[in-house]
Every structure is written in C-alpha cells, then in structure tokens.
C-alpha cells in the first residue's frame, strides 16, 4: 500500500490569508449596563407536583427495603466504604429481581 503524496506538480494550492485590512471585524459588545435581559421562566403548570402519597398499604419486598436502607446509610460512610455498600446492595437487588422473575 502506498501513501498518498502531494498532487501532481509538487505543491498544494495556497491557503487564503486574513481579510483585507489586516484585522477581523469587531465582535459585538455586551449590552449597555452590563446585564442581559432575564431569561423567561418555565410555563405555568409545566412541572408536575410530587407523586401522590400511596401510604404504606402497598406490598413491599423486605430484601429491597433492606438494600435501600443500606444505600441511605452508606451516605454517612467514608467513600472507600461506600463502594462496598453499593456493591452489596446491587447484588441484593440483582438476586431479588432474578427470583421475582422466576416466580
């Protein structure tokens, strides 16, 4: 395989230089007073409210609840110890979901 070389004639066409006059056009300056107009906020009613309170009458899985509690408790640990907690919670959730899928 050969590498491409310069075009026939031995040189490339010249690159264009800077615009005539030696400088580029000036950039627009910020608005007077140094502040920009305020950004519009989100439309009224665009953000949903909190989810409805479902209470404690929904069935829960004890292993999932324990894994969630361990994640909450991990926030108080040193970063190195948090990794072990996250990995243990991940394994618990993975195994729990696998057994739920099998039933």
C-alpha positions as CSV (number, residue, x, y, z in Angstrom):
1,X,0.0,0.0,0.0
2,X,1.4,3.4,-0.9
3,X,0.8,6.6,0.9
4,X,-0.8,9.5,-0.9
5,X,1.6,12.2,-1.8
6,X,1.3,15.8,-3.0
7,X,-0.8,16.4,-6.1
8,X,0.9,16.4,-9.5
9,X,3.1,19.5,-9.8
10,X,4.6,19.1,-6.3
11,X,2.7,21.7,-4.3
12,X,-0.7,22.4,-2.7
13,X,-2.8,25.4,-3.6
14,X,-2.2,28.5,-1.4
15,X,-4.3,28.9,1.7
16,X,-6.4,32.1,1.9
17,X,-5.0,34.8,4.2
18,X,-6.7,37.1,6.6
19,X,-9.2,39.6,5.3
20,X,-8.0,42.8,3.7
21,X,-7.2,45.4,6.2
22,X,-5.3,43.1,8.5
23,X,-7.9,42.5,11.1
24,X,-11.1,40.7,11.7
25,X,-14.4,42.5,12.2
26,X,-15.1,43.7,15.8
27,X,-17.1,41.5,18.0
28,X,-20.4,42.9,19.3
29,X,-20.1,44.3,22.8
30,X,-22.4,43.3,25.7
31,X,-25.5,45.4,26.2
32,X,-25.2,48.8,28.0
33,X,-25.4,48.4,31.7
34,X,-23.6,45.1,31.7
35,X,-26.7,42.9,32.1
36,X,-28.5,40.7,29.7
37,X,-32.3,40.5,29.6
38,X,-33.8,38.0,32.0
39,X,-34.5,34.5,30.7
40,X,-38.1,33.5,30.6
41,X,-39.2,31.0,33.2
42,X,-40.9,27.7,32.6
43,X,-44.6,27.9,31.6
44,X,-47.1,27.8,34.5
45,X,-48.0,24.2,35.3
46,X,-45.2,22.7,33.3
47,X,-43.6,21.0,36.2
48,X,-45.5,18.1,37.8
49,X,-46.1,18.2,41.5
50,X,-45.0,15.5,44.0
51,X,-46.3,12.0,43.4
52,X,-49.5,11.2,45.3
53,X,-49.0,9.7,48.8
54,X,-49.5,6.0,48.4
55,X,-49.3,5.2,52.1
56,X,-47.9,2.0,53.5
57,X,-50.6,-0.3,52.2
58,X,-48.6,-1.4,49.2
59,X,-46.8,-4.8,49.4
60,X,-43.1,-4.4,49.8
61,X,-40.2,-6.8,49.5
62,X,-38.1,-7.0,52.6
63,X,-34.8,-7.5,50.8
64,X,-35.4,-4.5,48.6
65,X,-36.2,-2.3,51.6
66,X,-33.1,-3.5,53.3
67,X,-31.0,-2.7,50.2
68,X,-32.5,0.8,50.0
69,X,-31.8,1.4,53.7
70,X,-28.2,0.3,53.3
71,X,-27.8,2.8,50.5
72,X,-29.2,5.6,52.7
73,X,-26.8,4.5,55.5
74,X,-23.9,4.4,53.1
75,X,-24.0,8.2,52.7
76,X,-22.6,8.5,56.2
77,X,-19.6,6.3,55.4
78,X,-16.2,7.1,54.0
79,X,-16.0,7.0,50.2
80,X,-14.0,3.8,50.2
81,X,-16.6,2.0,52.4
82,X,-19.5,3.3,50.3
83,X,-18.3,1.3,47.3
84,X,-18.6,-2.0,49.3
85,X,-22.1,-0.9,50.4
86,X,-23.2,-0.1,46.9
87,X,-21.8,-3.4,45.5
88,X,-23.6,-5.3,48.3
89,X,-26.9,-3.5,47.6
90,X,-26.5,-4.1,43.9
91,X,-26.0,-7.8,44.4
92,X,-29.0,-8.0,46.7
93,X,-31.3,-6.2,44.2
94,X,-30.0,-8.2,41.3
95,X,-30.6,-11.5,43.1
96,X,-34.1,-10.3,44.3
97,X,-35.2,-9.3,40.9
98,X,-33.9,-12.6,39.4
99,X,-36.0,-14.6,41.9
100,X,-39.1,-12.4,41.3
101,X,-38.7,-13.0,37.5
102,X,-38.6,-16.8,38.1
103,X,-41.8,-16.9,40.0
